[in-house]
Amino acid sequence: MPSPPACMAQDVALAPYTTMGLGGAARWFAHCTSIGELGESLRFARNGGLPLQVFSGGSNIIFADEGFDGVVIHVALRGLSENLSADEAVIEAAAGEPWDRVVVHAVERGWGGIECLSGIPGSAGGTPVQNVGAYGQEVGQTILSVRAIDRLTLDEAEFSREACAFGYRLSRFKGPDADRYIITGVRFRLKRHFEPDVRYPELARALGENHGPEAGGTTPGTVRAAVLALRRKKSMVIDPADENSRSVGSFFTNPVVPESFLQEKLKGVPVPTYPAPGGIKLSAAWLVEHAGFPKGFRMKGAGISDRHALAIVNRGGSTEDVMALEGEIRKQVYAKFGIRLEREPVVVPYRPG
C-alpha cells in the first residue's frame, strides 16, 4: 500500500458531512483543498487498487450504513471571483464553495440569473452535475463553463455550456461521463441589469402578495427573500433545529411522460402537469401522496417530511430504513399509476434506482 497524502485520514465518519446525517465510516477520507491534493488522492486510490467516491456539499449523497471500504474524496476547494463587462457579470466559483454563498454574492450586487436558486444546500461544483433547478431557473441557463480533472489521466479539462449537455436534472457529468471527471470550478454568466422573469406560479403569487410597487418592485433581493420563505415552509432550508430538513431535498425527479401517456394511461387522474421539453412533466410529490404516502408518513426510522411529500427524512434511523421506504414508494406509485420514479440523490454503494 502506498503512503497516503497529508490530506488523508483513516476511519472517518461520513454522516456528519451529509445533510441526511447517515452512513458509516470511510476507510480513507481525503479532505482536498487544492487541485494538487486531489491529484495525490486520486493517485493513492489508483495505486492501491481502492474503490473511489467523490463528493463535496453532501446534500445529494447517501452513504451506506456499513460505510465505504475505499477512498472518499471530499472536494473542499474554495474561492470566488468576478469579471465584469457593461451588461454581464461572470462569477467563477471553486467547486467546494457553498452554493448559497455564490447566490448571495450575485444578489447583493443586483445581478440576475440565479436568485430563484437561493437556499439550495450543497456546493457550487455539484450544481452542474444534475443541472440544479428550482422555481423556474436552472444553473444550466447561466453556466458559461465547467472546469474539471479527468480521474484517469489527471489532466485538467474545461467544458463549455453546450458541451455540458444539460437537460432536466441531467448533464454529461451524470450521464455518459458519470464518475469520469471531478469538477473543480464553475463560471456563471449573469445579467448586471436585472429583469424579472418569474415563471413559477407559487413564486409569482408570493411576490405579488409581499412585494408590490410600493416596496420598490421585484429585485433579486425580493425574489431571494420570497424563495427562502417558500423553502422554509417546506423545510427545504437546512436548519439543525428542524428535523424535517434532515433530507437530501427532493428524493425523486418529476417524471416527464409523452402527452399520449397522459391521455391513454392517466385519463381522468387529476395529477398536476407542467409543460416540458419532449413531453409533459408530472408532479412527483402528488404521485407520492396519492400512492399512500402523505406528509408525515413514517416507516421504521425514516419518513416523509411533515411539510413536503417529495422529501424522505431521516427520523433517527438508518440508510437501510431510507432505502426500504424508497422501495415501497416506488412500488406503490408504479402499481397505481404505471410510472417509475427516478431518485435524485446518489446512493453509495450504488443501488439500482
N, C-alpha and C positions, 0 to 999 in steps of 0.2 A: 504494500500500500504506500503510495507517495505521501510526502508530508503535506498536511493541509495548509492553506494560506492563512495569514494572520487574521483575516476577517471571518474565519470559520470556527464554529464551536460544535460540540457533540451533545446529543440528547437534549435538544431544546424544545420545550413545549410549544406547539403550534397554535393552540386555541386562542391565546391572548393576541395573536396577530390577525385574527379574523373577526368580522362583525357578528358571525353566527356564534362564536365562542365555543367551538367544538373541535375535536381532533386530538390525537396523541402527540408523540414527540417525533422530531426529525432525528435520524441517526447523525446526520451532518447538516448544519444550518449556517449559511453564509449571508451575512448582512453586508451587502455591497453598496458602498457609497461612491464608487468610481468605476469607470469602464475598465480600468486595469484590474480591479478586484473581480469584476465579472469574468474577465478572461482567465484569471488564475483559478477561479472556482469552476469554470467550465472545463479547464484542463484537468483539474483534480478529479472531477467526476468521470471524465473520459478515460484518463489513465488508470483509474481504479475500477473501471467497468461498472460504475454505480448508476442506478436509476436517477433521473433528474426531474425536478419540478421547480418551476419559476413562478413567482407571484410578487405583488407589490402592495396594493392597498388592503387586500384581504376582504373586500366587500363582495366578491363574486366567486369565492372558492370555499369548498367544504372538504376538510381533511378527515380521513377515516379514523375511527376510534383507536385503531392499532398504530396510528402514526404513519411515518414514511421511512422505509428502510433504504435510504439513499441520501442524495444531496438535495436540499431545498435551498434555492437561491431567493433571497429577499432583495428585490431591486429598490434601493434607497437613494438613488441619485437625486440631488436637489438642485434647484436653480430656476430662476425666472427672469427673462429679459424681454425687451421690446424694441421694435424698429418701426418708426412712424413715417408715413407719407401724408400728402394732403388729405386724402379721403380714407386711408386704411391704416390699421394698426396690426402689426404682426407680433404675436406673443410666442416666444419659444419657451417651452416648459420642459424641464428634465422629467424623466419617466416617474421618479418617485415623489414628485411634487404633489401634495394633496390637491385633488381636483377642485374642491370648493375654493381653495386659495387662488387658483387661476381665475375662477369666475369672479371672485371679489375684486381681483386686480383689474379686470375689464369693467365691471360695473361701476366701481368707484371713479373711473375715468370717463364714464358715459359712453363706452363702446358697446356696440350691439352685435349679437350673434350667438351668445351662449348664456344669456341671462335666464332663460327658461330651464337651464340645466343646474340651477342653484340647488345646494343641499344634497346632491348626489354623493355618497361616500366613495372612497377609493382614490386611486392615483391618476394623474394625467396620462401616464403611459398605458393604463388599462382601458382608457376610453375608446381608442381606435379599434381595439380587438373586436368588440361586439357592436361598434358604432352606437355608443350610448346615446339614448334619446329620452326626452320627456316633454310633455306639454307642447308638442308641435315642432320641437327642434331636435336635431341630431348632430353629433360632433362632425360627422362626415360632410356636413354642409359648410363648415368653416375650416376644416383641416387643410393646410397648404401642403404639408409633407410630414413624413414619419421617418425618424432615424432608428436604426436597429443594428444588432450584431447577429451574424449567422452563427448558430450554435456549433455547427460542424467545422467551419473554416476559421471562425473568429474574425472574419472580415466585416468591416462596417459597411452598411448599405443605407441608401435613402430612397424613399418611395414617394412619388407624387400622389396627390389626392386620387387621380384616376387609377394609378397603379394599385391603390389600396383595395379597389373593387368593393366599395361599400354597398351594403344592402340593408334590409331591415334586420337589425341586431346581428349583422354579419359583416365580415371583411375577409381579405385573403389571410389574415393572421388567425382567423377562427376556422377558415375553410381549407383551401388547398395547401396553405403554408402553416397550418397549426403545428406548434411545437418546433418550428424551424428557426424562428427569429426571436430575439429578446429586444423589445422596444426600449430605446434609451432616451428618446426625446421626441416631442411633437411641436410642430409650428401651426398656429391658428391665425387665420386672416379674418379680422373683424372690421366692422364699419365704425369710423370715428364719428360720423354724423348719424345718430340713432333714428331709425324709422320703425315705429311699432308695427309688428306683423304677428299679431296674436291669433293663432289658428285653433287653439284648443278651447272648446265651448266652456268648460269648467273654469279655466283661467280667465276667459273673457268676462264671464259673469262676476268673478271675484274682483277684477279690475274695475268693472262698471259700478260695482257696489261701493268700492273703497277708494277709488282714485278718479274722481271727476275732474272737470276743468278747473274748479276752484282750488284743487290740490296741485295744480301745475301740470296736469296731463300725465300721459303714460311715459315713463322714463325707464332705463334699465334698472334703476333702483326700485321703482314701484313694482315692476314685474318681478324682480327678485323677492321682494317682501311678500307679494301675493303667492308666489310659488312656494316659498318657505312655509307660509301659513297653511297652504293646502297639504304640503308634505307632512307637516307636524300633525295635522288632524288624522293622517293615515299612519302615523308612527314611521314615516319614511325618512326621518332625520335622526341620525344616531344620537341617542341620549341614554347614558348609563342608568338613569332613573326610570326609564320606560322599557319594561321587559318586552313590549311588542316590537322594539327596534332591534332585538337580537335575531336578526334575519339577514338574508342576502338581498333584501328588497323583493322585487317581483321574481317568484320562483319559476314561472312559466312565461313563455312569449305568447303574445296574442296570435292565434293561428290565422293564416291567410289561406282562404279557400277560393276555388273558382265560383263565379256567380251561379253557375249551373248547380253546384253542390248546395248552395243556399236554397235554390228553388226546388230541387228534387229531394234532398235529404232533410232539410230543416224547414220545410214548408209549414208555416203556422207557428214555428218556435220563435218567441219574441226576443231572441238574442240581440243585444246591441251590435251594430255593424258600423264600419268606417271604410271609406274608400282607401285602396292600397294598390301599389303597382302590381299588376298580374292577378288581381282578384279583389276579394272583399276580406277585410280584417274583422275578426270576431273578438269579442271581449272574453279573454280567458278567465277573468275574475267572475263574470256572470256564469260561465260554464262550470267553474268550480263550485260556486254556491248552489247552483241548481242541480248539481250531481250529488248533493247531500253533504256538502262541507261548508256550512255557514261560518261567518265570522265568530271566533271564539271556540270553534270546534277543537277538541283535544283527543289525542290518541297516544297513550303512554307519555313519554317525555317530550312530545312535540305537539304542535297545534297550528291552527290558523289564527293569524292576528285578529285581535278584537276589532281592529279598525280597517283592515284591508284583506279581502279574500284571496289575494294573489300572493300574500307573504306567508311562508311557512316559518314558524317561530320556534326557537329553542326554549322549551319550557322546563329546563333543568334536566334534560335527558341526554341522549347520545346521538351521534351521527346515524347509528343504526335506526333509532326511532324516527329521525327525519326522513331517511330513505324509505322506511316502511310506510309512512304517511304519504310520501310522494307516490309510491307504487299504488296505493289504494285510490288516490285521487285520479291518477292516470287511467286506472282500470275502470272506474265508475264513469268518468267523462266519456271514455270510448264506448262503454256499454250503452249509455243513454243517448249520446249524440253522434257516435261514429267518428269522433275527432281524436287524433293522437296529439296530446300536448307535448311540447318540447321544453325541456328545462333550460333556464338561463345560466345558472352557476356551473362551474367546473367542479366535479367530484373526484377526489384523489384518494386512493387509486380509482381509475376510471370505472364507472358502472354504466351499462347501456342505458340511454335515456329515451 
